[in-house]
Amino acid sequence: MKIIIVGTAHPFRGGIAHFNALLYRGLSLRNDVEIVTFTRQYPAFLFPGKTQTEIDDTYSFLVPAEALVDSVNPFNWIAIGRRLRARRPDLVVFRYWLPFFGPCFGTIARVLKRGTTSKVIFVCDNVIPHEKRPGDLLFTRYAFGPADAFIVQSGAVERDLLSLFPEAHYRLVPHPVYNGFGAAVPRADARTRLGTTATNILLFFGYVRKYKGLRTLLDAMVLLKGRLDLHLMVVGEFYDSEKRYHEMIRTGGLEEMVTVQSAYVPNDDVKYYFSAADAVVLPYSSATQSGIAQIAFNFDTPVIATTVGGLAETVRDGETGILVPPDDPGALAEGIIRFFTAVDRTLMGAHVREEKKKYSWDAMCRSIEELARDDH
């Protein structure tokens, strides 16, 4: 089968690019696959981070990709649709995570399908975004209009899809683990590498946005002072006001309990943070699914998460992690105490190793292939 993946790829960075690279590798085992990525992903004024492109000299997710798509140029969308149509793909897979890309992807899909038998599948990280903006539903409906089928990765996204398209043809396939960051390293070695000597370590990893609940976690850390020898590593680029978080750390007296690394982590260094941590904390106020949880599981690291969206589907309370209500610092603090004092963490690690077997790239790729061959 000839397959074209349209979405973020090297030199653009982040979880979407990592996912697409691993999807490319999985689909390429049985198919002729290529990736078409962006010449411009976001206009600079819409991008809150420091840079959109990779800084690694050695890039573990490097796959061949052709930069063609300008996300804000309608003339480009039509031209790329025609260009892809000329290649006569059996299937075009769009990665969808923000309504911002709805007009672009929807136009390309309509043009490339004109007069062909090419199928279009959207792999949906989100249908309705966490941070809502005017036009979201309109853009999403336009994007999905020419789709033949969908992949959703959690029950939360499934419900959102069916609320807009009740007759949608789709498969629910759990988000696979991110297995491209190298092997885990011994915990003591990882902690030495990071220069930390704390007895108990929690990791909050990834882009910092309001809905990810770091404020709730910092409030919980205040409640934990004097109760545990605990250290929190906050590692990731801030897409929210970093100053406010540092003020919370100062006023809460958390300077000795919390370190902040406000930068994008090179891919080769990711393994040290997840190997050093006893648990990864996802205190989200809302969620569909989390790629961070799938990085944690890849390194056999349990997850302390809130019962929102797909997180409650991914984490099994007491077995692969701890679940607590969202937006509740007291409950989160008690969940952290429970993790460190009341569960068998060795057994929990074994549960994580067993659980991650179901989050395979083969399952994702076979579902896409089956949907492409379906005459629905």
C-alpha positions as CSV (number, residue, x, y, z in Angstrom):
1,M,0.0,0.0,0.0
2,K,1.3,3.5,-0.8
3,I,0.8,5.7,2.2
4,I,1.5,9.4,2.7
5,I,1.6,10.8,6.3
6,V,0.9,14.6,6.5
7,G,2.0,16.2,9.7
8,T,4.9,17.4,11.8
9,A,8.3,15.8,11.2
10,H,12.0,16.7,11.6
11,P,13.3,19.4,11.8
12,F,10.2,20.3,13.8
13,R,10.3,19.1,17.3
14,G,7.9,17.7,20.0
15,G,5.7,14.7,20.6
16,I,3.7,15.0,17.4
17,A,6.9,14.8,15.3
18,H,8.1,11.8,17.5
19,F,4.8,10.0,17.0
20,N,4.9,10.5,13.3
21,A,8.4,9.2,13.0
22,L,7.5,6.0,15.0
23,L,4.3,5.6,12.9
24,Y,6.4,5.9,9.7
25,R,8.7,3.2,10.9
26,G,5.9,0.9,11.9
27,L,3.9,1.4,8.7
28,S,7.1,1.0,6.5
29,L,7.5,-2.6,7.6
30,R,4.6,-3.6,5.2
31,N,4.0,-0.5,3.1
32,D,5.6,2.2,0.9
33,V,5.4,5.2,3.2
34,E,6.5,8.8,2.9
35,I,6.0,11.9,5.2
36,V,5.0,15.3,4.0
37,T,5.7,18.0,6.6
38,F,5.6,21.8,6.9
39,T,7.7,24.5,5.5
40,R,5.9,26.7,8.0
41,Q,4.0,25.0,10.9
42,Y,2.9,28.0,12.9
43,P,3.4,31.7,12.2
44,A,5.9,33.1,14.7
45,F,3.4,35.3,16.4
46,L,1.2,32.3,17.2
47,F,4.0,30.1,18.6
48,P,4.5,30.6,22.4
49,G,7.7,28.6,22.7
50,K,11.4,29.5,22.0
51,T,11.9,27.6,18.8
52,Q,9.8,25.2,16.7
53,T,12.8,23.2,15.4
54,E,15.1,20.6,16.9
55,I,18.4,21.5,18.7
56,D,19.8,17.9,18.8
57,D,22.9,17.1,16.8
58,T,22.0,13.4,17.1
59,Y,18.3,13.0,16.5
60,S,16.8,9.6,17.4
61,F,13.5,10.2,15.6
62,L,15.1,11.2,12.2
63,V,13.1,9.9,9.3
64,P,12.9,11.1,5.7
65,A,10.3,13.9,5.3
66,E,9.5,16.3,2.5
67,A,8.8,19.9,3.6
68,L,5.9,21.1,1.4
69,V,3.0,22.5,3.5
70,D,2.5,26.1,4.5
71,S,-0.1,26.1,7.2
72,V,-1.4,29.6,6.4
73,N,-1.3,29.8,2.6
74,P,-4.5,28.6,0.9
75,F,-2.8,28.6,-2.5
76,N,-0.2,26.3,-1.1
77,W,-2.9,23.9,0.2
78,I,-4.5,23.6,-3.3
79,A,-1.1,23.1,-4.9
80,I,-0.1,20.4,-2.4
81,G,-3.4,18.6,-2.7
82,R,-2.8,18.4,-6.5
83,R,0.8,17.3,-5.9
84,L,-0.2,14.5,-3.6
85,R,-3.1,13.4,-5.9
86,A,-0.6,13.0,-8.7
87,R,1.3,10.5,-6.6
88,R,-1.8,8.3,-6.4
89,P,-1.6,7.2,-2.8
90,D,-3.8,4.4,-1.5
91,L,-4.0,6.2,1.8
92,V,-3.2,9.7,3.2
93,V,-3.0,9.9,7.0
94,F,-3.4,13.3,8.7
95,R,-2.3,13.9,12.2
96,Y,-4.8,16.2,13.9
97,W,-4.3,17.9,17.2
98,L,-5.4,21.6,16.7
99,P,-8.3,23.2,14.9
100,F,-5.8,25.7,13.6
101,F,-4.8,23.1,11.0
102,G,-8.4,22.4,10.0
103,P,-8.6,24.7,6.9
104,C,-5.2,23.5,5.7
105,F,-5.8,19.8,6.1
106,G,-9.4,19.9,5.0
107,T,-8.5,21.7,1.8
108,I,-5.5,19.4,1.0
109,A,-7.7,16.3,1.6
110,R,-10.6,17.6,-0.6
111,V,-8.2,18.4,-3.5
112,L,-6.2,15.1,-3.3
113,K,-9.4,13.0,-3.3
114,R,-10.9,14.6,-6.3
115,G,-11.2,11.9,-9.0
116,T,-9.2,9.3,-7.2
117,T,-9.8,6.3,-4.9
118,S,-7.4,7.5,-2.3
119,K,-8.6,7.1,1.3
120,V,-8.1,9.7,4.0
121,I,-7.7,8.8,7.7
122,F,-7.3,11.3,10.5
123,V,-5.4,10.2,13.6
124,C,-6.8,12.4,16.3
125,D,-4.9,13.5,19.4
126,N,-7.8,15.9,20.1
127,V,-11.1,16.7,18.4
128,I,-12.1,19.5,20.8
129,P,-9.0,21.2,22.2
130,H,-8.1,21.8,25.8
131,E,-7.8,25.6,25.3
132,K,-10.8,26.6,23.3
133,R,-10.9,29.4,20.7
134,P,-13.5,30.9,18.4
135,G,-13.8,28.8,15.2
136,D,-12.6,25.5,16.7
137,L,-15.7,23.5,15.9
138,L,-16.1,25.1,12.4
139,F,-12.5,24.4,11.5
140,T,-12.7,20.8,12.8
141,R,-15.9,20.0,10.9
142,Y,-14.2,21.4,7.8
143,A,-11.1,19.2,8.3
144,F,-13.1,16.0,8.9
145,G,-15.5,16.5,6.1
146,P,-13.6,14.5,3.5
147,A,-12.3,11.8,6.0
148,D,-13.1,8.2,5.3
149,A,-12.2,7.1,8.8
150,F,-10.6,8.1,12.1
151,I,-8.2,6.7,14.7
152,V,-8.9,8.0,18.3
153,Q,-6.7,7.1,21.2
154,S,-9.0,7.5,24.2
155,G,-12.6,7.3,25.2
156,A,-12.6,11.1,25.7
157,V,-11.6,11.7,22.1
158,E,-14.1,9.0,20.9
159,R,-16.9,10.9,22.7
160,D,-15.8,14.2,21.2
161,L,-15.7,12.7,17.7
162,L,-19.1,11.2,18.0
163,S,-20.6,14.4,19.3
164,L,-19.6,16.1,16.0
165,F,-19.9,13.1,13.6
166,P,-22.3,10.5,15.1
167,E,-21.8,8.2,12.0
168,A,-18.0,8.4,12.0
169,H,-16.2,5.2,11.0
170,Y,-13.3,4.8,13.5
171,R,-11.2,2.6,15.6
172,L,-10.1,3.3,19.2
173,V,-6.5,2.4,19.6
174,P,-4.5,3.4,22.7
175,H,-1.6,5.8,22.3
176,P,1.5,3.6,21.8
177,V,4.5,4.0,24.0
178,Y,7.3,6.4,22.9
179,N,10.2,3.9,22.5
180,G,12.6,6.1,20.6
181,F,14.5,7.7,23.5
182,G,16.9,4.9,24.2
183,A,17.1,2.4,27.0
184,A,16.5,3.2,30.7
185,V,19.6,3.7,32.8
186,P,20.1,2.6,36.4
187,R,18.3,5.0,38.8
188,A,21.5,5.8,40.7
189,D,23.4,6.6,37.6
190,A,20.6,8.8,36.3
191,R,20.4,10.8,39.5
192,T,24.2,11.2,39.5
193,R,24.0,12.5,36.0
194,L,21.3,15.0,37.0
195,G,23.1,16.0,40.2
196,T,20.3,15.1,42.6
197,T,20.6,13.3,45.9
198,A,16.9,13.4,47.1
199,T,15.4,10.2,48.4
200,N,12.1,10.5,46.6
201,I,11.8,12.2,43.2
202,L,8.8,13.2,41.2
203,L,8.9,14.4,37.6
204,F,6.6,16.9,35.9
205,F,7.7,16.8,32.3
206,G,6.7,18.6,29.1
207,Y,5.3,21.9,27.9
208,V,3.8,23.8,30.8
209,R,0.3,25.0,30.0
210,K,-2.5,26.0,32.4
211,Y,-4.6,22.9,31.9
212,K,-1.6,20.7,32.8
213,G,-2.1,21.6,36.5
214,L,1.4,22.5,37.7
215,R,-0.2,25.1,40.0
216,T,-2.2,22.3,41.7
217,L,1.0,20.3,42.0
218,L,3.0,23.1,43.6
219,D,0.1,23.7,46.1
220,A,0.3,20.0,46.9
221,M,4.0,20.3,47.5
222,V,3.4,22.9,50.1
223,L,1.1,20.5,51.9
224,L,3.9,17.8,51.8
225,K,6.6,19.9,53.4
226,G,7.9,18.0,56.4
227,R,6.0,14.9,55.6
228,L,8.3,13.3,53.0
229,D,11.9,13.7,51.8
230,L,10.7,14.7,48.4
231,H,12.0,16.6,45.4
232,L,10.0,17.7,42.3
233,M,11.7,18.2,39.0
234,V,9.8,20.5,36.7
235,V,11.3,20.0,33.2
236,G,9.9,21.6,30.1
237,E,9.3,24.8,28.2
238,F,6.8,27.2,29.6
239,Y,3.8,28.1,27.4
240,D,2.3,29.9,30.4
241,S,3.8,32.7,32.6
242,E,6.9,31.2,34.1
243,K,7.2,34.1,36.5
244,R,4.0,33.2,38.3
245,Y,5.3,29.6,38.9
246,H,8.5,30.9,40.3
247,E,6.6,33.2,42.6
248,M,4.5,30.2,43.8
249,I,7.7,28.4,44.6
250,R,9.1,31.3,46.5
251,T,6.0,32.2,48.5
252,G,5.4,28.5,49.3
253,G,8.9,28.0,50.6
254,L,9.6,25.3,48.0
255,E,13.1,26.4,46.9
256,E,14.7,23.3,48.4
257,M,12.0,20.9,47.2
258,V,11.5,22.0,43.6
259,T,13.9,22.6,40.7
260,V,12.8,24.1,37.4
261,Q,14.5,23.5,34.1
262,S,12.6,25.7,31.7
263,A,14.0,24.4,28.4
264,Y,13.2,21.8,25.8
265,V,15.1,18.6,26.7
266,P,17.4,17.1,24.0
267,N,16.1,13.6,23.0
268,D,19.2,11.9,24.2
269,D,18.7,13.3,27.7
270,V,15.1,12.3,28.2
271,K,16.0,8.9,29.5
272,Y,17.9,10.4,32.5
273,Y,14.9,12.3,33.8
274,F,12.5,9.3,33.5
275,S,15.0,6.9,34.9
276,A,15.8,9.1,37.9
277,A,12.2,9.6,38.9
278,D,10.2,7.4,41.2
279,A,7.0,8.6,39.5
280,V,5.8,11.0,36.8
281,V,3.1,13.4,37.9
282,L,0.3,14.4,35.5
283,P,-2.0,16.8,37.6
284,Y,-4.0,17.8,34.5
285,S,-7.2,19.7,34.8
286,S,-8.3,18.3,31.5
287,A,-6.9,15.7,29.1
288,T,-7.6,13.5,26.2
289,Q,-4.6,11.2,26.5
290,S,-1.0,12.0,27.3
291,G,2.2,11.2,25.4
292,I,4.1,11.9,28.7
293,A,2.4,8.9,30.3
294,Q,3.5,6.8,27.3
295,I,7.1,8.0,27.7
296,A,6.9,7.1,31.4
297,F,5.6,3.6,30.7
298,N,8.4,3.1,28.2
299,F,10.9,3.6,31.0
300,D,8.8,1.4,33.4
301,T,8.0,4.5,35.5
302,P,4.7,4.6,37.3
303,V,2.4,7.6,36.9
304,I,0.4,9.7,39.4
305,A,-2.4,11.3,37.5
306,T,-5.8,12.9,37.7
307,T,-9.0,11.2,36.7
308,V,-9.6,13.2,33.6
309,G,-10.1,12.1,30.0
310,G,-7.9,9.3,28.8
311,L,-5.6,9.4,31.8
312,A,-8.0,7.4,33.9
313,E,-8.0,4.8,31.0
314,T,-4.2,4.6,30.9
315,V,-3.3,4.5,34.6
316,R,-4.7,1.7,36.7
317,D,-5.0,2.9,40.3
318,G,-2.8,1.0,42.7
319,E,-1.3,-1.1,39.9
320,T,0.5,1.1,37.3
321,G,0.2,4.3,39.3
322,I,-2.1,6.4,41.5
323,L,-5.3,8.3,40.4
324,V,-6.6,11.4,42.2
325,P,-9.4,13.9,41.5
326,P,-8.4,17.0,39.4
327,D,-7.8,20.5,40.8
328,D,-7.5,19.2,44.4
329,P,-4.1,19.8,46.0
330,G,-5.0,18.0,49.1
331,A,-6.1,14.8,47.3
332,L,-2.9,15.0,45.1
333,A,-0.7,15.3,48.2
334,E,-2.4,12.3,49.8
335,G,-2.0,10.4,46.5
336,I,1.7,11.1,46.5
337,I,2.0,10.0,50.2
338,R,0.1,6.8,49.3
339,F,2.5,6.1,46.4
340,F,5.6,6.5,48.6
341,T,4.3,4.8,51.8
342,A,1.5,2.4,51.0
343,V,2.1,0.6,47.8
344,D,4.7,-2.0,46.7
345,R,6.6,0.1,44.2
346,T,8.6,-2.9,42.9
347,L,5.3,-4.7,42.1
348,M,4.0,-1.5,40.5
349,G,7.0,-1.4,38.2
350,A,6.3,-5.0,37.2
351,H,2.7,-4.1,36.4
352,V,3.9,-1.1,34.3
353,R,6.2,-3.5,32.3
354,E,3.3,-5.8,31.6
355,E,0.8,-3.1,30.9
356,K,2.9,-1.4,28.3
357,K,2.8,-4.5,26.1
358,K,-0.7,-3.5,24.9
359,Y,0.5,0.0,23.8
360,S,2.2,-1.3,20.7
361,W,2.9,0.4,17.4
362,D,2.0,-2.8,15.6
363,A,-1.6,-2.4,16.9
364,M,-1.8,1.2,15.7
365,C,-0.4,0.4,12.3
366,R,-2.6,-2.6,11.7
367,S,-5.7,-0.7,12.6
368,I,-4.8,2.0,10.1
369,E,-4.1,-0.6,7.4
370,E,-7.4,-2.3,8.1
371,L,-9.4,0.9,8.0
372,A,-7.7,1.8,4.7
373,R,-8.9,-1.5,3.2
374,D,-12.4,-1.3,4.7
375,D,-15.1,-0.6,2.1
376,H,-17.3,1.2,4.7
